[in-house]
Amino acid sequence: QAEPTDQDAWRAFADRYGPEIRNWVRHWGLQPADVDDVAQEVLAKLAVRMRSFRYDPARSFRGWLKTVAAHAWQDFAADRQRFGRPVGG
């Protein structure tokens, strides 16, 4: 199992799941200009979390990934509201 510190493996991971993460946050109503920012934040959080992640074949990896993405989106939206900036298209 490759660690996120393996640049080739991490690039392949980001290439595979990055578009899906962007689709989720776009669907949740972010402005197009913010989609890439939130997707990058999700990938940054994943880089840390993947160090201790252990795959459980009885559970959904994409479900877990979507939960991480949802939390990053919620954090982004909360920060925007706190500073009086609109969220959404």
C-alpha positions in Angstrom: 0.0 0.0 0.0 1.5 3.3 -1.1 1.9 6.2 1.4 0.7 9.7 0.4 4.3 10.7 0.5 4.9 8.7 -2.6 4.4 11.5 -5.2 3.5 9.3 -8.1 0.9 7.4 -6.0 -0.5 10.6 -4.6 -0.7 12.2 -8.1 -2.6 9.1 -9.4 -4.9 9.4 -6.4 -5.6 13.1 -7.0 -6.1 12.4 -10.7 -8.6 9.7 -10.0 -10.6 11.3 -7.2 -10.1 15.0 -7.8 -12.7 15.3 -10.5 -15.2 13.4 -8.3 -14.5 15.7 -5.4 -15.0 18.8 -7.6 -18.3 17.4 -8.9 -19.5 16.9 -5.3 -18.7 20.4 -4.2 -20.0 21.9 -7.4 -23.3 20.0 -6.8 -23.4 21.3 -3.2 -23.7 24.8 -4.7 -20.3 26.4 -4.7 -19.5 29.2 -7.1 -17.3 27.9 -9.9 -14.4 30.0 -8.7 -14.5 28.3 -5.3 -14.7 24.7 -6.5 -11.0 24.2 -7.1 -10.1 25.9 -3.8 -12.4 23.5 -1.8 -11.2 20.5 -3.8 -7.6 21.4 -3.0 -8.5 21.8 0.7 -10.1 18.3 0.6 -7.0 16.8 -1.0 -4.8 18.6 1.6 -6.9 17.1 4.4 -6.8 13.7 2.8 -3.0 13.8 2.6 -2.9 14.0 6.4 -5.8 11.6 7.1 -4.4 8.9 4.6 -1.4 8.4 6.9 -3.6 6.6 9.4 -6.3 5.4 7.1 -6.9 1.7 7.0 -9.1 0.3 4.3 -12.1 -1.7 5.5 -13.6 -3.7 2.6 -16.9 -3.9 4.4 -17.2 -0.1 4.2 -17.3 2.3 1.3 -14.1 4.3 0.6 -16.0 6.7 -1.6 -18.5 7.2 1.2 -15.7 8.1 3.6 -14.2 10.4 0.9 -17.5 12.1 0.3 -17.8 12.7 4.1 -14.3 14.3 4.2 -15.3 16.5 1.2 -18.6 17.5 2.9 -16.8 18.6 6.0 -14.3 20.7 4.0 -17.3 22.3 2.1 -19.1 23.0 5.4 -15.9 24.6 6.9 -15.5 26.7 3.7 -19.2 27.8 3.9 -19.0 28.6 7.6 -15.9 30.7 7.0 -17.6 32.6 4.2 -20.7 33.3 6.3 -18.5 34.3 9.2 -16.8 37.0 7.1 -20.0 38.0 5.2 -19.2 36.6 1.8 -21.8 34.7 -0.2 -21.6 31.0 -0.8 -23.2 29.4 -3.9 -23.9 30.2 -7.5 
